[in-house]
Amino acid sequence: MHHVKKTVPTYELYGEKTGERPDFWLHCETIPSRSSLYHWEIGLHRHESFFQILYIAGGSGDAVFAGQVHAIEPPAVITVPPALSHGFRFSRDIDGFVFTILASHLKVSPGQKSRLGAWLAAPHLTRLDGSEDASYVAATLTRLAVEWGANRSNRTDLLDAYLTSVLTLTARLGETGKDQVDAADSENEQRVQRFQALLQQHHRAHWAAAAYARELGLSPTHLNRILRAVTGQSTQEMIARKLVGEARRELLFTRASVQEISFRLGFADPAYFSRFFLRQTGMTPRAWRLAERTRLGA
Protein backbone atom coordinates (compact mmCIF):
# COMPACT_ATOMS: atom_id res chain seq x y z
CA MET A 1 0.00 0.00 0.00
CA HIS A 2 1.30 3.41 -0.89
CA HIS A 3 0.89 6.18 1.65
CA VAL A 4 0.35 9.65 0.25
CA LYS A 5 1.93 12.36 2.35
CA LYS A 6 -0.54 15.15 2.93
CA THR A 7 0.84 18.63 2.69
CA VAL A 8 -0.24 21.32 5.11
CA PRO A 9 -1.63 24.30 3.15
CA THR A 10 -0.10 27.72 3.59
CA TYR A 11 -2.50 30.64 3.93
CA GLU A 12 -2.25 34.34 4.69
CA LEU A 13 -5.65 34.09 6.39
CA TYR A 14 -7.27 30.68 6.77
CA GLY A 15 -9.21 29.73 3.64
CA GLU A 16 -7.75 32.50 1.48
CA LYS A 17 -5.27 32.01 -1.31
CA THR A 18 -1.61 32.82 -0.77
CA GLY A 19 -1.07 36.35 -1.96
CA GLU A 20 -4.34 37.70 -0.52
CA ARG A 21 -2.71 39.59 2.31
CA PRO A 22 -4.28 41.49 5.19
CA ASP A 23 -4.33 45.23 4.76
CA PHE A 24 -1.87 47.29 6.80
CA TRP A 25 0.53 45.14 8.92
CA LEU A 26 -2.18 43.91 11.29
CA HIS A 27 -5.49 42.18 10.60
CA CYS A 28 -8.18 41.53 13.21
CA GLU A 29 -11.45 39.64 13.17
CA THR A 30 -13.68 37.83 15.65
CA ILE A 31 -13.04 34.11 15.97
CA PRO A 32 -16.68 33.16 15.16
CA SER A 33 -16.67 35.24 11.94
CA ARG A 34 -14.25 32.83 10.24
CA SER A 35 -14.60 29.56 12.17
CA SER A 36 -18.38 29.51 11.65
CA LEU A 37 -17.73 29.35 7.90
CA TYR A 38 -15.84 26.07 8.42
CA HIS A 39 -18.23 24.39 10.89
CA TRP A 40 -16.16 25.64 13.84
CA GLU A 41 -13.09 23.64 12.80
CA ILE A 42 -9.95 25.23 11.33
CA GLY A 43 -7.89 22.49 9.66
CA LEU A 44 -4.14 22.21 9.88
CA HIS A 45 -2.46 25.06 7.98
CA ARG A 46 0.49 27.46 8.17
CA HIS A 47 1.20 31.17 7.73
CA GLU A 48 4.65 31.63 6.22
CA SER A 49 5.10 35.34 7.02
CA PHE A 50 2.59 35.98 9.79
CA PHE A 51 2.46 35.71 13.58
CA GLN A 52 -0.96 35.11 15.15
CA ILE A 53 -2.53 35.90 18.51
CA LEU A 54 -5.89 34.45 19.51
CA TYR A 55 -7.73 35.88 22.51
CA ILE A 56 -10.25 33.33 23.79
CA ALA A 57 -12.79 35.20 25.93
CA GLY A 58 -15.43 32.47 26.13
CA GLY A 59 -16.41 29.01 24.91
CA SER A 60 -14.01 26.08 24.63
CA GLY A 61 -12.13 23.94 22.16
CA ASP A 62 -8.81 22.40 21.22
CA ALA A 63 -5.66 23.85 19.70
CA VAL A 64 -3.47 21.57 17.58
CA PHE A 65 0.23 22.46 17.29
CA ALA A 66 2.36 20.18 15.10
CA GLY A 67 0.10 17.22 15.88
CA GLN A 68 -0.23 17.82 19.65
CA VAL A 69 -3.69 18.66 21.01
CA HIS A 70 -4.14 21.22 23.81
CA ALA A 71 -7.47 21.93 25.52
CA ILE A 72 -8.59 25.57 25.42
CA GLU A 73 -10.11 26.96 28.62
CA PRO A 74 -11.03 30.65 28.58
CA PRO A 75 -9.88 33.22 29.23
CA ALA A 76 -6.69 32.40 27.38
CA VAL A 77 -4.20 33.73 24.85
CA ILE A 78 -2.81 31.54 22.06
CA THR A 79 0.30 32.65 20.19
CA VAL A 80 1.36 30.98 16.93
CA PRO A 81 4.73 31.72 15.25
CA PRO A 82 5.18 31.81 11.46
CA ALA A 83 5.52 28.55 9.49
CA LEU A 84 4.07 26.36 12.28
CA SER A 85 1.43 23.78 11.35
CA HIS A 86 -1.62 24.47 13.52
CA GLY A 87 -5.40 24.08 13.64
CA PHE A 88 -8.36 24.58 15.98
CA ARG A 89 -11.68 23.03 16.97
CA PHE A 90 -14.08 25.44 18.65
CA SER A 91 -17.40 25.15 20.44
CA ARG A 92 -20.28 27.07 18.89
CA ASP A 93 -20.24 29.57 21.77
CA ILE A 94 -16.58 30.50 21.16
CA ASP A 95 -15.90 34.19 21.72
CA GLY A 96 -12.80 36.28 21.11
CA PHE A 97 -10.51 37.76 18.49
CA VAL A 98 -7.73 36.58 16.19
CA PHE A 99 -4.94 38.99 15.26
CA THR A 100 -2.70 38.29 12.25
CA ILE A 101 0.53 40.31 12.30
CA LEU A 102 3.24 40.68 9.69
CA ALA A 103 6.10 38.91 11.52
CA SER A 104 8.73 41.32 10.20
CA HIS A 105 6.90 44.14 11.96
CA LEU A 106 7.33 42.68 15.47
CA LYS A 107 9.72 44.60 17.73
CA VAL A 108 11.37 41.29 18.68
CA SER A 109 11.64 38.63 15.97
CA PRO A 110 10.58 35.06 16.79
CA GLY A 111 13.80 33.16 17.41
CA GLN A 112 15.86 36.28 18.13
CA LYS A 113 18.47 35.58 20.78
CA SER A 114 16.57 36.82 23.82
CA ARG A 115 14.07 35.33 26.25
CA LEU A 116 11.16 37.01 24.48
CA GLY A 117 12.51 36.02 21.05
CA ALA A 118 12.77 32.38 22.14
CA TRP A 119 9.24 32.52 23.59
CA LEU A 120 7.81 33.98 20.37
CA ALA A 121 9.43 31.21 18.30
CA ALA A 122 7.27 28.48 19.90
CA PRO A 123 3.47 28.14 20.13
CA HIS A 124 1.89 28.84 23.51
CA LEU A 125 -1.52 28.51 25.11
CA THR A 126 -1.45 30.82 28.12
CA ARG A 127 -4.32 30.80 30.61
CA LEU A 128 -5.22 34.25 31.94
CA ASP A 129 -5.27 33.55 35.66
CA GLY A 130 -7.15 36.58 36.99
CA SER A 131 -4.00 38.41 38.11
CA GLU A 132 -3.57 42.12 37.44
CA ASP A 133 -1.26 41.40 34.48
CA ALA A 134 -3.72 38.86 33.04
CA SER A 135 -6.61 41.32 33.31
CA TYR A 136 -4.49 43.96 31.59
CA VAL A 137 -3.67 41.54 28.73
CA ALA A 138 -7.36 40.76 28.19
CA ALA A 139 -8.35 44.44 28.28
CA THR A 140 -5.48 45.46 25.97
CA LEU A 141 -6.33 42.80 23.37
CA THR A 142 -9.92 44.02 23.38
CA ARG A 143 -8.68 47.60 23.01
CA LEU A 144 -6.37 46.50 20.18
CA ALA A 145 -9.37 45.07 18.33
CA VAL A 146 -11.42 48.24 18.87
CA GLU A 147 -8.60 50.52 17.73
CA TRP A 148 -7.95 48.40 14.64
CA GLY A 149 -11.62 48.46 13.71
CA ALA A 150 -11.95 52.22 14.21
CA ASN A 151 -9.26 52.84 11.57
CA ARG A 152 -8.38 56.24 13.00
CA SER A 153 -5.46 58.35 11.83
CA ASN A 154 -2.03 58.01 13.48
CA ARG A 155 -2.87 54.60 14.90
CA THR A 156 0.39 52.78 14.15
CA ASP A 157 2.28 53.76 17.33
CA LEU A 158 -0.77 53.01 19.51
CA LEU A 159 -1.29 49.57 17.95
CA ASP A 160 2.44 48.88 18.34
CA ALA A 161 2.30 49.82 22.03
CA TYR A 162 -0.70 47.55 22.68
CA LEU A 163 0.94 44.67 20.81
CA THR A 164 4.29 44.98 22.58
CA SER A 165 2.60 45.15 26.00
CA VAL A 166 0.46 42.09 25.27
CA LEU A 167 3.32 39.90 24.04
CA THR A 168 5.69 40.91 26.85
CA LEU A 169 3.12 40.37 29.61
CA THR A 170 1.80 37.11 28.13
CA ALA A 171 5.34 35.74 27.96
CA ARG A 172 5.85 36.79 31.57
CA LEU A 173 2.61 35.07 32.63
CA GLY A 174 3.77 31.93 30.87
CA GLU A 175 7.01 31.93 32.87
CA THR A 176 5.29 32.18 36.26
CA GLY A 177 6.33 29.31 38.47
CA LYS A 178 9.31 28.34 36.32
CA ASP A 179 12.89 28.50 37.53
CA GLN A 180 14.25 32.02 37.23
CA VAL A 181 17.45 32.73 35.35
CA ASP A 182 20.45 33.53 37.48
CA ALA A 183 21.09 37.06 38.75
CA ALA A 184 23.81 37.87 36.21
CA ASP A 185 21.58 37.01 33.26
CA SER A 186 18.72 38.98 34.80
CA GLU A 187 20.92 42.03 35.32
CA ASN A 188 22.21 41.86 31.75
CA GLU A 189 18.66 41.65 30.38
CA GLN A 190 17.77 44.74 32.42
CA ARG A 191 20.77 46.54 30.92
CA VAL A 192 19.61 45.56 27.43
CA GLN A 193 16.14 46.91 28.20
CA ARG A 194 17.64 50.21 29.41
CA PHE A 195 19.78 50.37 26.26
CA GLN A 196 16.70 49.79 24.08
CA ALA A 197 14.85 52.57 25.91
CA LEU A 198 17.77 54.94 25.30
CA LEU A 199 17.93 53.83 21.67
CA GLN A 200 14.25 54.64 21.24
CA GLN A 201 14.88 58.10 22.70
CA HIS A 202 18.10 59.02 20.91
CA HIS A 203 18.35 57.08 17.62
CA ARG A 204 17.36 60.15 15.58
CA ALA A 205 20.23 62.04 17.20
CA HIS A 206 22.61 59.32 15.96
CA TRP A 207 24.29 58.72 19.30
CA ALA A 208 27.53 56.78 19.00
CA ALA A 209 27.93 53.45 20.79
CA ALA A 210 30.21 55.13 23.35
CA ALA A 211 27.45 57.58 24.29
CA TYR A 212 25.03 54.78 25.12
CA ALA A 213 27.70 52.97 27.12
CA ARG A 214 28.51 56.12 29.08
CA GLU A 215 24.83 56.68 29.90
CA LEU A 216 24.60 53.09 31.19
CA GLY A 217 27.79 53.36 33.25
CA LEU A 218 29.58 50.73 31.14
CA SER A 219 32.60 50.66 28.89
CA PRO A 220 31.79 50.38 25.16
CA THR A 221 33.42 46.94 25.11
CA HIS A 222 31.35 45.72 28.07
CA LEU A 223 28.10 47.01 26.54
CA ASN A 224 28.96 45.34 23.23
CA ARG A 225 29.65 42.04 25.03
CA ILE A 226 26.33 42.17 26.93
CA LEU A 227 24.31 42.97 23.80
CA ARG A 228 25.93 40.15 21.85
CA ALA A 229 25.30 37.68 24.68
CA VAL A 230 21.61 38.59 25.08
CA THR A 231 20.52 39.59 21.55
CA GLY A 232 23.20 38.16 19.26
CA GLN A 233 23.88 41.65 17.87
CA SER A 234 26.60 44.24 18.51
CA THR A 235 25.85 47.78 19.66
CA GLN A 236 26.43 49.13 16.15
CA GLU A 237 24.20 46.46 14.64
CA MET A 238 21.36 47.31 17.02
CA ILE A 239 21.70 51.03 16.30
CA ALA A 240 21.64 50.38 12.56
CA ARG A 241 18.72 47.94 12.88
CA LYS A 242 16.68 50.56 14.76
CA LEU A 243 17.28 53.20 12.10
CA VAL A 244 16.44 50.76 9.30
CA GLY A 245 13.27 49.69 11.10
CA GLU A 246 12.12 53.28 11.49
CA ALA A 247 13.02 54.00 7.86
CA ARG A 248 10.97 51.01 6.67
CA ARG A 249 8.01 52.15 8.73
CA GLU A 250 8.16 55.66 7.26
CA LEU A 251 8.58 54.32 3.72
CA LEU A 252 5.65 51.93 4.00
CA PHE A 253 3.14 53.85 6.10
CA THR A 254 3.70 57.45 4.97
CA ARG A 255 3.86 59.21 1.63
CA ALA A 256 6.88 61.28 2.65
CA SER A 257 9.70 61.51 0.13
CA VAL A 258 12.99 59.72 0.73
CA GLN A 259 14.56 63.11 1.36
CA GLU A 260 11.94 63.98 4.02
CA ILE A 261 12.38 60.62 5.71
CA SER A 262 16.15 60.99 5.78
CA PHE A 263 15.82 64.35 7.56
CA ARG A 264 13.25 62.95 10.02
CA LEU A 265 15.71 60.21 10.95
CA GLY A 266 18.54 62.66 11.55
CA PHE A 267 20.50 62.18 8.33
CA ALA A 268 21.84 65.51 7.07
CA ASP A 269 22.51 64.07 3.61
CA PRO A 270 19.75 62.10 1.81
CA ALA A 271 22.36 60.47 -0.42
CA TYR A 272 24.16 59.12 2.66
CA PHE A 273 20.81 57.84 4.00
CA SER A 274 20.19 55.99 0.73
CA ARG A 275 23.66 54.43 0.84
CA PHE A 276 23.13 53.42 4.49
CA PHE A 277 19.76 51.84 3.67
CA LEU A 278 21.21 50.03 0.64
CA ARG A 279 24.10 48.69 2.73
CA GLN A 280 21.72 47.37 5.40
CA THR A 281 18.96 45.94 3.19
CA GLY A 282 20.47 45.38 -0.24
CA MET A 283 17.93 47.77 -1.80
CA THR A 284 17.59 51.52 -2.18
CA PRO A 285 14.79 53.16 -0.16
CA ARG A 286 12.72 53.81 -3.30
CA ALA A 287 13.14 50.25 -4.59
CA TRP A 288 12.26 48.77 -1.17
CA ARG A 289 9.14 50.96 -0.88
CA LEU A 290 7.93 49.93 -4.34
CA ALA A 291 8.63 46.23 -3.77
CA GLU A 292 6.98 46.14 -0.35
CA ARG A 293 3.87 48.01 -1.46
CA THR A 294 3.56 45.71 -4.45
CA ARG A 295 3.98 42.65 -2.21
CA LEU A 296 1.30 43.84 0.20
CA GLY A 297 -1.00 44.98 -2.57
CA ALA A 298 -0.93 48.56 -1.25
Secondary structure, 3 states (H helix, E strand, C coil): CCCCCCCCCECCCCCCCCCCCCCCCEEEEEHHHHHHHHCCEEEEEECCCEEEEEEEEECCEEEEECCEEEEECCCEEEEECCCCCEEEEECCCCEEEEEEEEHHHCCCCCCCCCHHHHHHCCCEEEECCCCHHHHHHHHHHHHHHHHHHHCCCCCHHHHHHHHHHHHHHHHHHHHCCCCCCCHHHHHHHHHHHHHHHHHHHHHHHCCCHHHHHHHHCCCHHHHHHHHHHHHCCCHHHHHHHHHHHHHHHHHHHCCCCHHHHHHHCCCCCHHHHHHHHHHHHCCCHHHHHHHHHHHCCC
